[in-house]
Amino acid sequence: YPPMVSNTMSKEYDYNRFLRSAIQWQATRKSIRFNVKSGLFNDWQKYRNPGIERSNHHSTQGIIEVDAILMLNEVSSLEGGINASYERTSSTNYPDIKERYRPAGALSYRYRSTNGGLEAFASIRQELINGSTTPTTWSVGVQKKVLTGLYFRGNVSKNYRVPSFNDLYWTGWGNPDLKSEKGYGQELGLDYLLTKNGFMLSAKGSFFNNNVSDWILWMPIGLTWTPIN
């Protein structure tokens, strides 16, 4: 790190190391396409500021996803999937090792007209965290060809976000009483695509709105910053 203006030199350093591994299997059986993915991610971080601070962090995340896409006919498909993730973090800035399990299931339907002039989708998802249910999320959307090269699109969704481990457990800063963010999002937009003689021009414009309750914000409480809803 570069020294502060008031310092002539700095002995701070931040050492990061990571390991990523992934495997994937795909197969098609008649009108069903299967996809299986698995991954393991490890991150290590060491921060040193001699005489002031010394911290170590190690996070592990394992993920497995299984999904299948069933072609109902030439214009529509149904997709179902399950996934599970495991998160584990040990840090000198946490009181102890933290971990959570997050299995989830999802189902979606997609339609695309034969000439590509109309596309629509709808999806729903449910997740558990350490055995506790979370808000069911969903989304619906549509894209319609208005003129040659010009498309209108819109979607509506229900969303949520769980607090991070840092939000919850950072010693002296975190807030273990945080609630998950919940809300709704809406988006409308126009896309324009022109291709001619090997030349392509693309332009997009969007209007979006998000309504969030229990928004997680870091705020100063006295001399300490802490996250609150």
Disulfide bonds with the S-S distance in Angstrom:
none
